[in-house]
């Protein structure tokens, strides 16, 4: 299982703050998040952590990994 922690708008869209998704083999972060977050691709700016370290959407994850994703907020 991959543990996915969602923050902000992503939690609202997925209707959950945390998800557990079973995957076989490897998937990229973007592939997995597209499956669980509606409109994921509309957010060009986001912060992604895999196992506590910074990552990009093309990072591969596998069973036992943890993803944390949050939108970038801007304003003044």
C-alpha positions as CSV (number, residue, x, y, z in Angstrom):
1,X,0.0,0.0,0.0
2,X,1.1,3.6,-0.7
3,X,0.0,6.1,1.9
4,X,-1.1,9.4,0.4
5,X,-1.5,12.4,2.7
6,X,-3.5,15.3,1.1
7,X,-3.6,18.9,2.2
8,X,-5.6,21.9,1.3
9,X,-7.6,21.8,-1.9
10,X,-6.4,18.3,-2.7
11,X,-8.0,17.0,0.4
12,X,-11.2,18.8,-0.4
13,X,-11.3,17.4,-4.0
14,X,-10.5,13.8,-3.0
15,X,-12.8,14.1,0.0
16,X,-10.1,12.7,2.3
17,X,-7.0,13.8,4.1
18,X,-5.4,10.4,3.9
19,X,-5.7,7.5,1.4
20,X,-4.2,4.1,1.2
21,X,-3.8,2.8,-2.3
22,X,-2.6,-0.7,-3.3
23,X,-0.3,-0.7,-6.3
24,X,1.6,-3.5,-8.0
25,X,5.0,-2.6,-9.3
26,X,6.0,1.0,-9.7
27,X,4.0,4.1,-10.7
28,X,4.9,7.7,-10.9
29,X,3.5,10.1,-8.3
30,X,1.5,11.9,-11.0
31,X,-0.1,8.7,-12.3
32,X,-1.2,7.7,-8.8
33,X,-2.5,11.2,-7.8
34,X,-4.4,11.5,-11.1
35,X,-6.3,8.4,-10.0
36,X,-7.4,9.8,-6.6
37,X,-7.6,13.6,-7.0
38,X,-10.2,15.0,-9.5
39,X,-8.8,17.9,-11.6
40,X,-5.2,17.1,-10.4
41,X,-3.7,18.3,-13.6
42,X,-5.3,21.7,-13.3
43,X,-2.8,22.5,-10.5
44,X,0.6,23.3,-12.1
45,X,2.2,24.4,-8.8
46,X,2.3,21.8,-6.0
47,X,4.6,20.6,-3.3
48,X,5.3,16.9,-3.3
49,X,7.2,14.9,-0.7
50,X,7.9,11.2,-1.0
51,X,9.0,9.5,2.1
52,X,9.7,12.9,3.7
53,X,11.9,14.2,0.9
54,X,11.1,16.6,-1.9
55,X,10.0,15.0,-5.2
56,X,8.6,15.7,-8.6
57,X,5.6,14.2,-10.3
58,X,7.8,11.9,-12.4
59,X,9.3,10.2,-9.2
60,X,8.5,6.5,-9.0
61,X,6.8,5.1,-5.9
62,X,6.2,1.5,-4.9
63,X,4.5,-0.4,-2.2
64,X,5.3,1.0,1.3
65,X,6.1,4.5,0.2
66,X,4.4,7.6,1.5
67,X,3.4,10.6,-0.6
68,X,2.4,14.0,0.8
69,X,1.0,16.6,-1.6
70,X,-0.1,20.2,-1.1
71,X,-1.0,23.0,-3.4
72,X,1.2,26.1,-3.5
73,X,-0.6,29.1,-2.1
74,X,0.1,32.6,-3.3
75,X,-1.1,36.0,-2.5
76,X,-0.1,39.0,-0.6
